[in-house]
Amino acid sequence: MKKNIGLKPLLIVLTTFCMNSFAGSDPNKMPDLTTVNLNLQCNRLLVSKTAGASFNQGLCVGIILGVEDNAHYDKKICVPNNMNIRDRLIVVKNYVETQPKRMKEAYASLAFDALIQKWPCSPK
């Protein structure tokens, strides 16, 4: 039986790369993972007409997919198979717009809240 390992290995690699890339010359500096910063990056990705995305935009998508993967494993979030990355970005963007007092919180927290509100798993 083939085991589906999901996005966890990708998230680990992305996080490691993020820690090194965001830190710049100071390896002890943590990246800015706040909603105010990463929501801006995701919004830029939504309106971009070019194929190339910045690292920060990739980080934004990686956080959303990582949150989804972990919550799906725990049977909390069940995104329909026909939803693409853009659909996920829009759901999170729309939710974040309703939460102005939470802009200093971690983007992953709001992404989780947005996805579970939109696509909760049905109880069995």
C-alpha positions as CSV (number, residue, x, y, z in Angstrom):
1,M,0.0,0.0,0.0
2,K,1.4,3.3,-1.0
3,K,1.4,6.0,1.7
4,N,0.6,9.5,0.8
5,I,3.0,11.7,2.6
6,G,1.3,15.0,1.5
7,L,3.0,18.3,1.6
8,K,4.9,18.0,4.9
9,P,8.3,17.4,3.3
10,L,7.8,20.3,1.0
11,L,6.8,22.5,3.9
12,I,9.9,21.5,5.8
13,V,12.2,22.4,2.9
14,L,10.3,25.6,2.2
15,T,10.5,26.6,5.9
16,T,14.2,25.9,6.0
17,F,14.8,27.9,2.8
18,C,12.6,30.7,4.2
19,M,14.5,30.9,7.4
20,N,17.8,31.3,5.4
21,S,16.4,33.6,2.7
22,F,14.5,36.0,4.8
23,A,17.2,36.3,7.4
24,G,19.6,37.9,4.9
25,S,22.9,38.6,6.6
26,D,21.6,37.9,10.1
27,P,20.9,34.1,10.5
28,N,19.2,34.8,13.8
29,K,16.6,37.1,12.4
30,M,13.1,35.5,12.1
31,P,11.0,36.1,8.9
32,D,7.9,38.3,9.1
33,L,5.1,35.7,9.0
34,T,2.4,38.1,10.1
35,T,-0.9,38.4,8.3
36,V,-0.2,42.0,7.3
37,N,2.9,41.0,5.4
38,L,1.9,37.7,3.9
39,N,-1.6,38.8,2.9
40,L,0.0,41.6,0.9
41,Q,2.2,39.0,-0.9
42,C,-0.8,36.8,-1.6
43,N,-2.9,39.7,-2.9
44,R,0.0,40.6,-5.3
45,L,0.0,37.1,-6.6
46,L,-3.8,37.2,-7.2
47,V,-3.5,40.4,-9.3
48,S,-0.3,39.5,-11.1
49,K,-0.5,39.0,-14.8
50,T,3.0,37.5,-15.1
51,A,4.0,33.9,-14.7
52,G,6.8,34.5,-12.3
53,A,6.1,34.8,-8.6
54,S,8.4,36.1,-5.9
55,F,9.8,34.0,-3.1
56,N,7.4,35.7,-0.6
57,Q,4.4,34.9,-2.8
58,G,5.6,31.3,-2.9
59,L,5.9,31.3,0.9
60,C,2.3,32.6,1.1
61,V,1.0,29.7,-1.0
62,G,3.2,27.2,0.9
63,I,1.7,28.3,4.2
64,I,-1.8,27.9,2.9
65,L,-1.1,24.4,1.4
66,G,0.8,23.4,4.6
67,V,-2.0,24.4,6.8
68,E,-4.5,22.6,4.6
69,D,-2.4,19.5,4.4
70,N,-2.0,19.2,8.2
71,A,-5.7,20.0,8.9
72,H,-6.8,17.5,6.2
73,Y,-4.7,14.8,7.8
74,D,-6.6,15.5,11.1
75,K,-9.9,15.5,9.2
76,K,-10.6,19.1,9.9
77,I,-10.4,20.7,6.5
78,C,-11.7,19.0,3.3
79,V,-11.1,21.1,0.2
80,P,-13.0,19.8,-2.8
81,N,-10.7,18.3,-5.5
82,N,-11.8,20.8,-8.1
83,M,-10.4,23.8,-6.1
84,N,-7.1,25.3,-7.4
85,I,-4.5,27.4,-5.7
86,R,-6.2,30.6,-6.8
87,D,-9.5,29.5,-5.2
88,R,-7.7,28.9,-1.9
89,L,-6.0,32.3,-2.1
90,I,-9.3,34.0,-2.7
91,V,-10.9,32.2,0.3
92,V,-8.1,33.3,2.6
93,K,-8.0,36.8,1.2
94,N,-11.8,37.3,1.7
95,Y,-11.6,36.0,5.3
96,V,-8.6,38.1,6.2
97,E,-10.5,41.2,5.0
98,T,-13.1,40.6,7.7
99,Q,-10.4,40.4,10.4
100,P,-8.7,43.8,10.6
101,K,-7.8,43.4,14.3
102,R,-5.8,40.2,13.6
103,M,-3.2,41.6,11.2
104,K,-0.3,41.1,13.6
105,E,-1.2,37.4,14.1
106,A,0.6,34.6,12.2
107,Y,-0.8,34.3,8.7
108,A,-1.1,30.5,9.2
109,S,-3.7,31.1,12.0
110,L,-6.0,33.1,9.7
111,A,-5.4,30.7,6.8
112,F,-6.5,27.9,9.0
113,D,-9.6,29.8,10.2
114,A,-10.5,30.7,6.6
115,L,-10.1,27.2,5.2
116,I,-12.0,25.5,8.0
117,Q,-14.8,28.0,7.8
118,K,-15.2,27.4,4.0
119,W,-14.4,23.7,3.8
120,P,-15.0,21.9,7.1
121,C,-14.9,18.1,6.9
122,S,-18.3,16.5,7.3
123,P,-18.7,14.4,10.5
124,K,-18.8,10.7,9.8
